[in-house]
Amino acid sequence: MRTRNLSMVFAALFVIAGAIFATGARAEGEVPAPPAIGATIEDFTLPDVDNKDRSLKSLAGKNGTVLLFVAVQCPVSNAYNERMEKLAADYKAKGIAVVGINSNAAEDAVAVKAHATEHKLSFPILKDPGNKIADRLGAAVTPEAYFLDANNKLVYHGRIDNSRNAAQVETSDLRNALDSALAGKAVEKTEAKAFGCSIKRA
């Protein structure tokens, strides 16, 4: 009888421990769901490559902000370097700022700064220690884009365009969203699945 009671106690403890693990820990590789289109993204502060704290508010453009999750070593992200820099240059004059975010745990600020210099990336790139902002936004890959309007509402989320190969681009989803917003029109395609290298989380 006593053995049976002990078995029941251990079984109950096992079930409770399993429930705590299931609710309190995220499975390895699991990415939180992104905010819904139309959700307001709260201000945040991250260090730049010179370890200076920069807030979203201080970097935002008067007509909106594009957050681009980027990487140093990802070949897909690197295939977009020129396009990302051109995007930043083209829309800066139109009041839309481009801000890079590196959430990869293995890529430190020194590597990110050297990479930006090598590839002539002039837009600010922030480091995301502990991938907190990647988790908040549900970012899964590099490159992955989030377009926030002037009120920090999420207008578009997903890929930059449809092809890693610039010569094969048929749909510039992010640019289409920016142009529609600037023209005061509703963005027709608010989401397009991003593709690239997975963000290496801490």
C-alpha positions, 0 to 999 in steps of 0.5 A, a space after each residue: 500500500 505504501 509503495 503504491 502511494 509513493 508511486 502515485 506521489 512520484 507520478 503526480 510530481 512528474 506531471 507537475 514538473 512536465 507542466 511547469 517545463 511546458 509553460 515556462 520554457 520555449 522549445 529550442 528553435 521556437 520563435 514567438 509569434 510576431 505582432 499582428 499587422 496594425 499593432 503598435 510597436 513600443 519604443 525600445 533601446 539597443 546599443 549600436 556598434 559603438 556601444 551607444 544606446 539608441 532608441 527607436 524613437 530617436 532613429 525613427 523617420 518622420 514618415 515611418 521606420 523600416 527595421 531590418 534583421 540582418 546578419 554578418 555571416 548569413 549568405 542570404 542577408 549578404 546577398 541583400 546588402 546592396 539592396 538594403 543600402 539602396 533602400 535606405 538611401 532612396 527613402 531617407 529623403 522621403 522621411 522613412 528611416 532604415 534601421 538594422 538589427 543584429 540579434 545573432 548571439 555569435 556576432 558581436 558588435 566588433 564583427 557587425 561594425 567591421 561588416 558594415 564598413 566592408 559592405 558600405 552599409 550607412 544605416 545604423 545597425 543595433 545589437 540585440 543582446 539576448 535577442 529580446 527585440 527579435 523575440 518581441 517582434 517574432 523575427 525568425 530569419 535574416 533578412 526580415 523586414 518590419 515597416 512601422 508607420 509614423 505612429 509606430 504601427 506595424 504596416 508590413 512584415 516579411 521579405 524585402 522582395 521575392 528573390 535572393 538573386 537581384 536579377 530575378 526579382 519580380 515583386 518588391 514587396 517592401 518597396 511597394 508597401 513603403 510607396 503605398 504608405 507615402 502615397 496615403 494608400 492602404 498597403 495591399 500586401 501587408 505580409 510576405 513570408 521572409 526567407 533566409 538564415 535562422 537567427 541564432 538565438 542566445 
